[in-house]
Amino acid sequence: MIFIIKYFKDYLNLCETLKTKKTMNLMIKPSVFYITTLFVGLFFFQVSTSQTYTLNNSSSELKVKGTSSLHDWELTTEEQSGEAEVENSDDFTIKALSFSVKSESLKSGKSGMDKNTYKALKTDKHETIDFNLSSVSKVEKVSENQFKATVKGNLKICGVKKSISLSLNIKLEGAKLFIEGEKSLKMTDYGVKPPKALLGTIKTGDAITIAFSSVYDKQ
């Protein structure tokens, strides 16, 4: 009889323990659910602040300017592409930036000069001029949705890749990202021999300036 009573008491204690554990599990499960939901929500909020943009060729402009022994000259590109990724939450951040120019889309309006340009750029082997962002040195807010940035990236011309720095003017307007800047460099730094014309009587200067006004559309 004593054994039966003891067994019954042990049985009641076990039931009470299981009941307590079940209650705790019921309390813990919603807590875990809410915490998980919170972290997932915060993650997607962070992701949502990052936006990807694609360069709009028809709205963008890139020019290469230089000099010669006869007159100044200018090339305008007709085909370019690129991508950008920025984050505009508490701080404006450039996460990625690139553009690519089809070399034989550079036009001067003079077929003879264009032919010499393509020969100098060795377009039969190197079809594009490419830039890819590598780091961001500084971003300064000028006004609402307008910024100045100093960045570094790799510029590849005629198959030669070199690191350059760029100063950019950036504006966010609706679903568009506007980026402007220019860079002076020497053709010979990229293995490009300055073109000549009329049996060498007209010589092109080594120094050039690349000026761009790019428009990127939000994806």
Residue pairs with C-beta under 8 A, 6 or more apart in sequence:
46 89
49 87
49 88
49 89
50 85
50 86
50 87
50 95
51 85
51 86
51 87
51 88
51 218
51 219
52 83
52 84
52 85
52 218
52 219
53 83
53 84
53 85
53 86
53 176
53 177
53 216
53 217
53 218
53 219
54 81
54 82
54 83
54 84
54 216
54 217
54 219
55 80
55 81
55 82
55 83
55 84
55 99
55 214
55 215
55 216
55 217
56 176
56 215
56 216
56 217
57 79
57 80
57 81
59 215
60 80
60 212
60 213
60 214
60 215
61 76
61 77
61 212
61 213
61 214
62 76
62 77
62 80
62 99
62 101
62 210
62 211
62 212
62 213
62 214
63 74
63 75
63 76
63 77
63 210
63 211
63 212
64 74
64 75
64 77
64 106
64 208
64 209
64 210
65 72
65 73
65 74
65 75
65 208
65 209
65 210
65 211
66 72
66 73
66 74
66 204
66 205
66 207
66 208
66 209
67 73
67 204
67 205
67 207
68 197
68 202
68 203
68 204
68 205
69 201
69 202
69 203
70 202
73 108
73 113
73 204
74 108
75 106
75 107
75 108
75 114
75 117
76 106
76 107
76 108
77 101
77 102
77 105
77 106
77 107
78 102
78 105
78 106
78 107
79 101
79 102
79 105
80 99
80 100
80 101
80 102
80 105
80 214
81 99
81 100
82 97
82 98
82 99
82 100
82 214
82 216
83 96
83 97
83 98
83 216
84 94
84 96
84 97
84 98
84 177
84 179
84 216
85 94
85 95
85 96
85 97
86 92
86 93
86 94
86 95
86 172
86 177
87 93
87 95
88 145
88 172
91 139
92 139
92 141
92 147
92 170
93 136
93 139
94 133
94 136
94 139
94 149
94 151
94 170
96 133
97 131
97 132
97 133
97 151
97 153
97 179
98 130
98 131
98 132
98 133
99 130
99 131
99 212
99 214
100 128
100 129
100 130
100 131
101 128
101 129
101 130
102 127
102 128
103 118
103 121
103 123
103 126
103 127
103 128
103 129
104 118
104 123
104 127
106 114
106 117
107 114
108 114
108 117
112 197
113 195
113 197
116 195
116 196
116 197
117 195
119 195
120 187
120 192
120 193
120 194
120 195
121 129
121 157
121 158
121 192
122 158
122 159
125 159
126 157
126 158
126 159
129 155
129 156
129 157
130 154
130 155
130 156
131 153
131 154
131 155
131 156
132 153
132 154
133 151
133 152
133 153
134 152
134 153
134 154
134 163
135 151
135 152
135 153
136 149
136 150
136 151
136 152
137 150
137 151
137 152
137 165
138 149
138 150
139 147
139 148
139 149
140 147
140 148
140 149
141 147
142 148
145 171
145 172
145 173
146 169
146 170
146 171
146 172
147 169
147 170
147 171
148 167
148 168
148 169
148 170
149 167
149 168
149 170
150 165
150 166
150 167
150 168
151 165
151 166
151 168
152 163
152 164
152 165
152 166
153 163
153 164
153 166
154 161
154 162
154 163
154 164
155 161
155 162
155 163
155 164
155 183
155 185
156 162
157 190
157 192
158 190
158 191
158 192
159 191
160 189
160 190
160 191
162 189
162 190
164 183
164 185
166 181
166 183
167 181
168 179
168 180
168 181
169 178
169 179
169 180
169 181
170 177
170 178
170 179
170 180
171 177
171 178
172 178
175 217
175 218
176 215
176 216
176 217
176 218
177 215
177 216
177 217
177 218
178 213
178 214
178 215
178 216
179 212
179 213
179 214
179 216
180 212
180 213
180 214
181 211
181 212
182 209
182 210
182 211
182 212
183 209
183 210
184 207
184 208
184 209
184 210
185 207
185 208
185 210
186 206
186 207
186 208
187 193
187 194
187 206
187 207
187 208
188 194
188 206
194 203
194 204
194 205
194 206
195 204
196 202
196 203
196 204
